[in-house]
Amino acid sequence: MTTATPHSTVIRAALLMLASTLFFGLMAVAIRLASTSLHAFEIAFFRNLFGVVAALPLLVRHGPGLLRTTQLPRYLLRCVIGIGSMLASFWAIAHLPLAQSIALTYSTPLFVTVLAVWLLGEQVRLRRWLAVIVGFLGVLVIVRPGTSGFSFASLVAIVAAVLSGIVSIHIKQLSATEPADRIVLWTTMLWVPMSLIPALAVWEWPRGITWLWVAAAGLMGTGGHMLWTRALKLGDVSALTPISFMQLPVVSVAAYFLFDETLDRYTIAGALVIFGANAYIAHREAQLARRAATAAPVEAARPAE
């Protein structure tokens, strides 16, 4: 049986992340369309409800054994943080220009780098810290604190990015022992009751075509989650998350034709700075991984002293 080479595995992980980026971009468009008549918290609930429907074929395919896990406390923690990120992200999408809300999500890899030091004990040296600082300057360019362009919604989007960074690390840890389909199924099932609680506080039934938008958000969200989880299982978090930059052209085109929104120069400039910082961080991660892989056989071959 032929096994995948490391190079082909990297390419496959990148393609999976690219596909998930497209799905999440379309989900963002559906959320904005639904937000014209429905609160963001309700949209989050229906996204999860329809997401469970989209994930049920996984249970049919694998059988009830897919649900067996010894990691339920970690799933609960991951889902609580994930719901916080989702509610903040959906609210920001509903209250910010679509491209700006998506551009701010690109700060997630920066937070992943910082959080990996705290949560995983990873070593980050000077050059990567400088890249993180440059990336955060890009965030400031988009948010523009202290100017008329600043809004509370942009802070909510940044909170969503921080929580998403924590979720990314949890997913990578879970994927070391849990299959991707189990992670997706448990996550979507737990998110339904968790998201129902805040939705009840603002409840009103969707009407007309809004049902289509919330259903599309659920289907695209679960599809993107499946692809994203598989990508993270195959590749490195810091190396893969910059690929999500491709989401910006997708939502920008949709925002222009559907909502008459255009990309302002601050969003473009800030997004490019963040992308450059993310690309450098990913490059350094790849370099260090190659060095570690090269050094390992040498250490293994060295006789004990």
C-alpha positions as a printed Julia matrix, in Angstrom:
305×3 Matrix{Float64}:
   0.0    0.0    0.0
   1.41   3.4   -0.96
   1.73   5.95   1.78
   1.55   9.68   1.21
   4.86  11.52   1.17
   5.27  14.49   3.51
   5.13  16.82   0.5
   1.83  15.4   -0.77
   0.41  15.54   2.75
   1.26  19.23   3.01
  -0.41  19.91  -0.35
  -3.5   17.96   0.68
  -3.73  19.86   3.97
  -3.4   23.18   2.12
  -6.15  22.25  -0.37
  -8.46  21.17   2.46
  -7.84  24.48   4.24
  -8.48  26.39   1.01
 -11.8   24.57   0.49
 -12.8   25.24   4.1
 -11.99  28.92   3.54
 -14.42  29.05   0.61
 -17.14  27.37   2.68
 -16.62  29.76   5.6
 -16.68  32.73   3.2
 -20.04  31.63   1.81
 -21.26  31.07   5.37
 -20.36  34.68   6.22
 -22.38  35.9    3.24
 -25.38  33.81   4.37
 -25.06  35.2    7.91
 -25.08  38.79   6.64
 -28.13  38.07   4.47
 -29.97  36.51   7.42
 -28.98  39.35   9.77
 -31.23  41.81   7.93
 -34.23  40.21   9.68
 -32.8   38.0   12.45
 -30.55  38.56  15.49
 -27.01  37.19  15.23
 -27.54  34.92  18.26
 -30.5   33.25  16.56
 -28.52  32.85  13.36
 -25.82  31.07  15.4
 -28.42  28.67  16.83
 -29.93  27.83  13.44
 -26.46  27.5   11.92
 -25.75  24.83  14.55
 -29.14  23.16  14.21
 -28.83  22.77  10.45
 -25.17  21.95  10.98
 -26.14  18.88  12.99
 -28.41  17.77  10.14
 -25.48  18.14   7.74
 -23.26  16.13  10.1
 -25.68  13.2   10.63
 -24.36  11.27   7.59
 -21.12  10.91   9.56
 -23.01   8.93  12.21
 -24.67   6.81   9.53
 -21.32   6.17   7.88
 -19.37   5.24  11.02
 -22.12   3.95  13.31
 -22.78   4.81  17.0
 -19.2    3.87  17.83
 -18.13   7.24  16.43
 -19.5    8.89  19.57
 -17.37   6.85  21.97
 -14.77   9.09  23.55
 -12.84   9.57  26.76
 -12.32  13.26  25.99
 -15.8   14.63  26.78
 -14.55  17.26  29.29
 -12.16  18.59  26.65
 -14.99  18.67  24.09
 -17.13  20.64  26.54
 -14.36  23.16  27.17
 -13.59  23.46  23.44
 -17.29  23.99  22.64
 -17.86  26.62  25.34
 -14.93  28.64  23.97
 -16.1   27.95  20.41
 -19.6   29.22  21.12
 -18.17  32.43  22.55
 -16.11  32.87  19.39
 -19.09  32.08  17.17
 -21.47  34.51  18.88
 -18.89  37.31  18.78
 -18.01  36.57  15.16
 -21.64  36.44  13.97
 -22.46  39.66  15.81
 -19.46  41.39  14.2
 -20.46  40.15  10.73
 -23.94  41.62  11.27
 -22.63  45.02  12.44
 -19.43  45.63  10.45
 -18.74  45.91   6.72
 -18.37  42.27   5.68
 -14.81  42.54   4.36
 -13.65  44.35   7.52
 -15.12  41.72   9.83
 -13.41  38.96   7.84
 -10.1   40.86   7.66
 -10.0   41.06  11.45
 -10.32  37.28  11.69
  -6.86  37.1   10.09
  -5.44  38.12  13.45
  -6.26  34.59  14.69
  -2.84  33.13  13.68
  -1.16  35.94  15.61
  -3.07  34.97  18.73
  -2.33  31.29  18.02
   1.39  32.08  18.15
   1.05  33.99  21.43
  -1.29  31.42  23.0
   0.95  28.51  21.96
   3.64  29.96  24.23
   1.21  30.14  27.14
  -0.82  26.97  26.6
   1.7   24.64  24.94
   4.99  25.97  26.24
   6.3   26.53  22.7
   9.43  28.62  22.22
   8.98  31.69  20.04
  12.15  33.62  19.22
  12.72  37.27  18.44
  11.94  37.26  14.71
   8.55  35.62  15.16
   7.72  37.99  18.04
   8.55  40.9   15.72
   6.23  39.42  13.07
   3.45  39.16  15.67
   3.96  42.81  16.65
   3.83  43.88  12.98
   0.65  41.83  12.55
  -0.99  43.57  15.5
  -0.05  46.92  13.94
  -2.05  45.77  10.92
  -5.01  45.11  13.23
  -4.72  48.67  14.55
  -4.75  50.01  10.98
  -8.08  48.27  10.37
  -9.64  49.14  13.74
  -8.33  52.75  13.84
  -8.8   53.37  17.58
  -9.37  57.01  18.53
 -10.74  57.96  15.1
 -14.22  58.29  13.62
 -13.66  54.96  11.85
 -13.48  53.06  15.15
 -16.47  50.97  16.25
 -17.27  48.68  19.17
 -18.07  45.92  16.66
 -14.41  45.78  15.61
 -13.43  44.98  19.22
 -16.01  42.18  19.23
 -14.41  40.81  16.05
 -11.01  40.8   17.77
 -12.45  38.96  20.78
 -13.79  36.37  18.32
 -10.29  36.02  16.84
  -8.7   35.49  20.27
 -11.22  32.78  21.17
 -10.8   31.22  17.72
  -7.06  31.0   18.37
  -7.69  29.06  21.57
 -10.1   26.77  19.67
  -7.47  26.12  16.98
  -5.01  24.91  19.61
  -7.67  22.72  21.26
  -8.59  21.19  17.9
  -4.95  20.37  17.18
  -4.62  18.72  20.59
  -7.84  16.74  20.2
  -6.95  15.63  16.68
  -3.86  13.87  18.03
  -6.11  11.16  19.51
  -9.59  11.79  18.09
 -10.71  11.22  14.47
 -11.8   14.33  12.6
 -15.39  13.12  12.1
 -15.83  12.54  15.85
 -14.61  16.07  16.58
 -17.05  17.54  14.06
 -20.02  15.49  15.3
 -19.49  16.1   19.01
 -18.83  19.78  18.41
 -21.97  20.38  16.34
 -24.15  18.41  18.76
 -22.9   20.3   21.82
 -23.17  23.66  20.09
 -26.95  23.31  19.55
 -28.03  23.5   23.22
 -25.22  25.92  24.06
 -26.3   28.38  21.36
 -30.02  27.97  22.13
 -29.64  29.69  25.53
 -28.59  33.14  24.2
 -30.92  32.75  21.2
 -33.98  32.42  23.46
 -33.29  35.89  24.88
 -33.88  37.48  21.44
 -36.15  34.85  19.9
 -38.36  35.37  16.87
 -39.09  32.86  14.14
 -37.35  33.3   10.77
 -39.63  34.25   7.91
 -39.57  33.63   4.18
 -36.2   33.46   2.49
 -34.41  33.9    5.84
 -34.93  30.15   6.34
 -32.78  29.57   3.25
 -29.99  31.79   4.57
 -29.82  30.16   8.02
 -29.93  26.69   6.44
 -27.14  27.67   4.06
 -25.1   29.02   7.0
 -25.5   25.67   8.76
 -24.56  23.57   5.74
 -21.6   25.75   4.77
 -20.44  26.04   8.37
 -20.44  22.29   8.99
 -18.85  21.59   5.6
 -16.13  24.14   6.35
 -15.65  22.69   9.83
 -15.2   19.17   8.41
 -12.59  20.37   5.93
 -10.87  22.57   8.51
 -10.59  19.77  11.07
  -9.1   17.41   8.47
  -6.62  20.08   7.39
  -5.48  20.68  10.98
  -5.05  16.94  11.51
  -2.68  16.78   8.53
  -0.8   20.05   8.88
   0.51  22.66  11.27
  -1.9   25.28  12.66
   0.44  28.24  12.14
   1.28  27.16   8.59
  -2.31  26.54   7.48
  -4.27  29.42   8.99
  -2.75  32.11   6.68
  -4.51  30.34   3.77
  -7.75  31.76   5.15
  -6.65  35.07   3.56
  -8.35  33.81   0.4
 -11.66  34.35   2.18
 -11.29  38.11   1.74
 -11.64  38.17  -2.08
 -14.7   35.89  -1.85
 -16.56  38.03   0.67
 -15.41  41.3   -0.92
 -16.95  40.38  -4.27
 -20.15  39.21  -2.58
 -20.3   42.35  -0.41
 -19.92  44.56  -3.47
 -22.73  42.97  -5.46
 -25.12  42.1   -2.61
 -24.62  44.91  -0.09
 -23.01  47.71  -2.13
 -19.93  47.61   0.13
 -16.43  48.37  -1.07
 -13.05  47.66   0.5
 -11.64  50.82   2.12
  -7.93  51.53   2.01
  -7.47  50.91   5.74
  -8.94  47.41   5.53
  -6.8   46.6    2.49
  -3.6   47.97   4.06
  -4.22  46.34   7.43
  -5.15  42.99   5.89
  -1.97  42.99   3.78
   0.18  43.75   6.84
  -1.5   40.96   8.83
  -1.13  38.57   5.91
   2.57  39.4    5.57
   3.11  38.76   9.27
   1.19  35.49   9.11
   3.13  34.38   6.03
   6.44  35.04   7.8
   5.32  33.16  10.91
   4.26  30.21   8.75
   7.62  30.33   6.93
   9.54  30.26  10.22
   7.36  27.41  11.52
   8.17  25.39   8.39
  11.9   26.12   8.69
  12.0   25.05  12.33
  10.01  21.89  11.59
  12.46  20.93   8.82
  15.44  21.53  11.11
  13.86  19.43  13.86
  13.15  16.61  11.39
  16.75  16.72  10.12
  18.26  16.79  13.59
  16.16  13.92  14.97
  17.93  11.08  13.04
  21.32  12.51  14.0
  20.38  12.54  17.7
  18.97   9.03  17.45
  22.19   7.74  15.88
  24.47   9.36  18.46
  25.82   6.83  21.0
  24.95   7.28  24.64
  27.68   8.99  26.67
